[in-house]
Structure formats: C-alpha cells, structure tokens
Amino acid sequence: MKFTDGYWLTRPQYEIESPMEVFDYRKTVDSLTLYAPFKKIKDRNDELNLGMSTIKLTSPVEGVIGVKMTHFDQPTHGPSFQLTDEHPKIEIEADDHQLSFKSGELTARMPYKSDFEIDFQHNGKTITKSMEKAQGSITDKVAHKHYMREQLSMGIDELIYGLGERFTSFVKNGQSVDIWNQDGGTGSEQAYKNIPFYLSSEGYGVFVDQPEKVSFEIASENVDRTQFSVEGESLQYYVIDGPTPKDVLNKYTRLTGQVSLPPAWSFGLWLSTSFTTDYREETVMKFIDGMRDRHIPLDVFHFDCFWQKGFEWCNFLWDSEQFPDPEGLIKKIHDRGIKVCVWLNPYIAQKSPLFEEGRDKGYFIKREDGNVWQWDLWQAGNGFVDFTNPDAVKWYQGKLKTLLDMGVDCFKTDFGERIPVEDAVFFDGSDPKREHNYYTYQYNDAVYDLLKQEKGEDQAVVFARSATVGSQKFPVHWGGDNLSRYKSMADSLRGGLSFLLSGFGFWSHDISGFEEHATPDLYKRWTQFGLLSSHSRYHGSVQYKVPWLFDEEAVANTKKFVDLKLSLMPYLFNEAVNTHETGTPLMRPTFLEYTHDRNTYFLEHEYMFGSQLLVAPIFNAEGNVKYYLPAGKWTNILTEKVYDVSKGGQWLSEQYDNLTLPLLARENSIILRKPGAEHAEYDYTDQPDIHLYEIDDGAIISTRVVDEKGNVAGAVKVVRNGNQLTVTATGLKGTSKILVHENGGVKTFELQGDSVKIEL
C-alpha cells in the first residue's frame, strides 16, 4: 500500500506522523520499551497535544529481535500466529546517549534523545535500519482509517525473496505484494499461500507477525527500502539474523513451527482420477492395474471431487452409483500396496445432507443477522465450517474419521482461501480480517491433528493448497491450478521456490498442468520435473494423466523417473530429515548452497534437490536448456558426462532427448541409492549402493544413513589420499556396492564389513 506521492510528498488523503526521538524508556529482564513522541521535545510545552509511538523490543529466539510499534493500545480480537518462545539470554544496555538490545549476535541500537532510528547489527555491522521517518502512524482522513507502517533500509545490491508461493519474479525487488490468500491460479499476482516473511540476500529475514492483510512495497514506493504496513493501531515484526540464509530459515521455523517430516511413502508417485473426468471403480482399477502391468511403481491413488455427488461438496459420502462398495475398492487398492487419498474442502454445499445439521448446530460462519454466510461460488449455497468453534471442529473431524475407518489414508485439503470478511461473524468473535488468512491454519490443523490421532504422528500427511504462517507443520502443499503450458510449468517452479524460501520444506505441483490438455512432449518434460520434486502427483481437470494415453515414450519416461526417484530415497529421505531438523527446504534455490556465488542469486529455472543434486528442468518441446553450474566438478548421473568448471561458474546450453535432462551431482558427493525399489518406503539401510562422485584428493566427507522412519541408523565416511579411497560404513545391512564416478567412468567395488580400502 502506497502512502506517498513520489519521494517528497504525502498523498493528500493521508497524514503521516513518525517517532522523532526516544524520549524515555523502560527495561525489564527480557524487554526494552521505548517511548517515542512524534516531535523532538525541547521543553515541557512540547509534551502536550502530541502523539507518541510505544515501541517494545523482545526476543523469542536467540538472534531474533521483535519490534512492536503501538499508537493506541487497543485489544485485538481473533487469531494470532502460534509462536515459540525459547527464552534466550538478553543483554540490555543504556546510557545518556544510546540504548541497545542484544540477542545472540543480533543487536538493535537506538540513539537516546537524538534523531530516531533502530539500527540492526550483526556483530557490530549494520544489516538493516529503521531510519528517521521510516515508521509511520498514518491517518486516512477520507476513509477514516488508521495504518501503521515500517520501512527497513536496503543495501545497494540487496535482493529480497519469499513472501509465500508467488508466481511473479523470483527476486521481489520492485514489487507490491499484499498478503491476502486468494484463489487466483498460478499466473497472476494473487497467491494461495501468502506468508508475511521475506529473506534478504544480505543474510537476514523479516517476519511480520500480523495474520490480517499486510501490504509490502519491496524497493517500490521507496526504492531504497522494504516497506510493510497494516490497518490498525499496532504493528509487530521480527528481524531474524543469519548470517546465512539457511540460518535465517532455521530461526524462522523455530519461531513459527518446525517443519514436520512426511511419511516416506508420500514421496512416491501419486496418481489422480483427475477432476471433471468420468471415473468409477472400473476406471480406477484400470489405471492402477495399467501402471502395474507397465511396471510403473505407484504409492498413492487420489480420488478427486467427484468421489462425492456433485452439488453436495462436501457430504463425505461416496457416490454409490459410481462406487457401490468403497470399502471393497479401498481394500483392493491396499492389496496392491497403494495408499488412498480423497479430496475434501472446508465448505458444505446447501444440497449436502450435512448442511442442515451444521446450520442448526451453529457450525458455520454467520452473517451479522444470524443467518449462515452463503454464496454460490464453487458449489451452490456453500456454507463455511467455522473452525473457531471447537464443537464444529469435532463434528468435521468426526465425518473424516468415518472415512479413515473405511481405510482412507490421507486427505487432499483443497481450498481455504475465499474466506468471507464483510458481514461475517465467527463463533469466538474473531475479527474476520484476521481470520481470512488464518483460516487455512485452523482447517489444516483440524485435519492433520485427526490424522495424527488415527494414523500416528509419523503417518500424517495432507495435500494442501492454501497456507499461512505455521502451515509448514502440516505438509505437503501443492501449487494449485496451473495450465498445461511450458510457461506455466516454469511459473510453477518459480512459485515453488518462493514458497520454499518462506519457511516450508516440501512442495508439489500438478504434473503436466491442471487446466487444458497436455501435449505428449509437455507431459514427458513435466514428468521429469515432477519426479524430481519433493512430492510427485499426476493430476488434471479435463484429461486423464496416465502415461499410455500419450504415447509409449511417455510410458518409458514415467517408468524411468519413478524408478529413479525411488532408488534415490536413501539419499532423499536423509535430506528430508535434515529439512525437518533445520528448516532448509528439500527443493531449494541454488543460492542456498552457493551463497558465495552471486550468479546463483537470480536463478529461478533450476534448483538443488537436497544438498548434492542440481536439477535444470526443460521448458520446451525441442529439448533445449540453458542452465548455470557453480564452480566445481559436476557429473550428470543419467549420462555420466562430467563438467569441470573448477575455475569459475559457467552457463551451458544443451539439448536433451525426452528421457534425459540436466541432473548433476556436485563433486565430493556421497549419494546412497537402491535400484529396483517398488515403493518409496523400504529399508534404506539394506544394501544400498554407495555412489561417490569426483572425490578430491585429501577429501574427508561423510553422510548420515537414515531408516524409513527417519531415524539415524549409521553413517558413511570417505577419505581420499592420492589414488586410495577408504570407505567406512556403519548401520548398513548386507553387502553394498561402491560405485566410484570419476572422469566420466564408473568403477565398482564391494563393501564387505564396515570398511574397505580401494586403489583407483
């Protein structure tokens, strides 16, 4: 939201007042409160008829400083983000000239009775500042509204990322972003997953702790600052110190919620009925058996909306005409080793048998006149389940438990974005403006909590579309309604990378696009990208997405990349456990691994898949790809081609057939693989192949070994001295192969016992 008219003027309808000095302060053991009037106080007359900001500094996590700016101290009504307070050690100093508030290596410094500013420093070096007149207490004289604003300074080369799953440019400089969940597809400035958190290339992050709409101006209204504002009388934000981007994500997820680890089986291939296609039991089994007959491993089958009758979403009842024996069908699917997922949303259509029950018991969001808040968008007469009502939560969970008792394993939690604000009343009196974004947290929390209760914490997983702060506790999320076009494929990746820089660990997308019809070449290229994502699902709207309906090469492509992903699970699940532990996403922008290489800070069409593999999807029918390799030696694990760019990063332009793409292991990588896996979940400690890529002389490297539950079972350590490799392993069963990849060739050895010396 913009308040100024160019650099010098204020727009006519606004009046902006800013703290001009710290006139007084109050400190406690763990907080520092500043009293900052809107002009400098020269004598006692200046203390009359004057506004003031009350600014409270706190620290919930070491290296994180919270700033709450208050004009009028008024209570808020409604939800707040669920934050963790680790009670770190705080150091507060004050003298006649300066105040300081220190947590870890992050310090906020404020002049005392001098020009106002808050200088945030990492070990004495400024990372960002709230400068004079950056903070604003703003009155809209026309609309009679009040806003609070902060502006934080930016460096000359500073780049800003994140703010949720945004499909605009990966680098957010120059953009205006409203944090407001909307069902806008994947091709506009709107987003399903809006997160008021950004990450700076300078090694810090900022989280705005406001569940309502937050308006960001990122080097736009003021090109030297990142600005954020909210309607109301107070504004809370946290500056999160790094010094690396990974450190920032770690502290942010410690503050807002640890990324949960999805079950291992969820990393396998998901196949959907698609949306508006005609499907029944016969169709479902034909697809499942068709995958089996073509030796394509499948882990999850998903039933989309029409498992229920149309106009009745949700009734949580199987359409008996299409699925006369759902329990029997689920058993058939389970007998093939495949999990079952069903679609749902938090809305109850008027035709649903549940509508009258929910209405009479007060389980829906209401209007001010007491009637249910309804509209016809999506399903006729939709009502919205009110998750602020504990009885409504239990009622909703009870309907889902019936499905779990039938054998359903997980849910696709669709929607949750179009939550009413005007003329809306929630059970607990929450402010609808604060509920709009937060609703998705309550919705997915209710579903995920039930899954934990019924299936066990290590088996809980959803496939969610909407998200807010803290939703990383309820994985997995997918990218929403994309188009069957190469451009939309690239847009999806860009949105996913932004989302994964916003505190989330796992992400998926509709392989080959949701809307429209995919061409065979698009299907194959998107399949490669999809199977090299954390989670992988074929889904569409008007078209079945089984590979044999495209061509035989699509079948070969699907099988190759499903087999590849399953073989990589010993590596991938270890990386997923790291995501759970640290907040570093499984799929990640390249710069998270190469912070020293400025060229990587702009890359939005390639990514690291875990810490060791680089993926460059192909976005055209011709198979042409341009991608960047940071300095080092890289090996394409599909072709064994080696790229030596040790003297500096390099751009490459290549062409690939439909069965390959750039999938490269960095030098000094240990990648555990198990060929021939039939599902994503298996014993990762049982005779995995140990792949070693371009191990440098003098290198000492290691990797953990985890089991299929995410427990650390052992480790593999490699030491190179000249032509001799020493490989030591603990926690592995049986005899493992060691494959040494060097100079485009592969040499194979056996690991018998815990250690072996290899002469190359």
Salt bridges, closest charged atoms under 4 A:
ASP46 OD1 - LYS39 NZ 3.28
ASP85 OD1 - HIS87 ND1 3.58
GLU86 OE1 - ARG254 NH2 2.79
GLU105 OE1 - HIS122 NE2 3.73
ASP115 OD1 - LYS40 NZ 2.08
GLU117 OE2 - LYS129 NZ 3.70
GLU165 OE1 - LYS193 NZ 2.61
ASP183 OD2 - ARG418 NH2 3.36
ASP183 OD2 - ARG465 NH2 3.30
GLU212 OE1 - ARG434 NH1 3.45
GLU217 OE1 - LYS2 NZ 3.10
GLU231 OE1 - LYS433 NZ 3.55
GLU233 OE1 - HIS71 ND1 2.74
GLU233 OE1 - HIS146 ND1 3.46
ASP241 OD2 - HIS122 ND1 2.75
ASP278 OD2 - ARG280 NH2 3.36
GLU281 OE2 - LYS332 NZ 2.87
ASP289 OD1 - ARG292 NH1 3.58
ASP289 OD1 - ARG336 NE 2.74
ASP293 OD1 - ARG292 NE 3.43
ASP299 OD1 - HIS679 ND1 3.12
ASP304 OD1 - HIS302 NE2 2.76
ASP304 OD1 - LYS412 NZ 2.88
ASP304 OD2 - HIS539 NE2 3.75
GLU312 OE2 - LYS351 NZ 2.42
ASP335 OD2 - LYS331 NZ 3.03
GLU357 OE2 - LYS361 NZ 3.77
GLU357 OE1 - LYS399 NZ 3.68
ASP360 OD1 - ARG359 NE 2.98
ASP405 OD2 - LYS401 NZ 3.05
ASP409 OD2 - HIS334 NE2 2.75
ASP409 OD1 - LYS455 NZ 3.86
ASP414 OD1 - ARG465 NE 3.38
GLU417 OE2 - ARG465 NE 2.79
ASP423 OD2 - ARG367 NH1 3.26
ASP458 OD2 - LYS709 NZ 3.79
ASP481 OD2 - ARG465 NH1 3.56
ASP491 OD1 - LYS487 NZ 2.70
ASP491 OD1 - ARG494 NH2 2.65
ASP510 OD1 - ARG537 NH2 2.61
GLU516 OE2 - ARG485 NH2 2.55
ASP551 OD2 - LYS524 NZ 2.84
GLU553 OE1 - LYS524 NZ 2.81
ASP563 OD2 - LYS559 NZ 2.80
GLU575 OE1 - ARG588 NH2 3.63
GLU581 OE1 - ARG704 NH1 3.08
GLU593 OE2 - LYS246 NZ 2.78
GLU593 OE2 - ARG588 NH1 2.57
GLU593 OE1 - ARG666 NH1 3.24
GLU604 OE2 - ARG494 NH1 3.71
GLU604 OE2 - HIS605 NE2 3.91
GLU640 OE1 - HIS741 ND1 2.96
GLU654 OE2 - LYS641 NZ 3.60
GLU681 OE2 - LYS709 NZ 3.61
ASP683 OD2 - LYS733 NZ 2.57
GLU694 OE1 - LYS633 NZ 3.76
GLU742 OE2 - ARG720 NH1 2.35
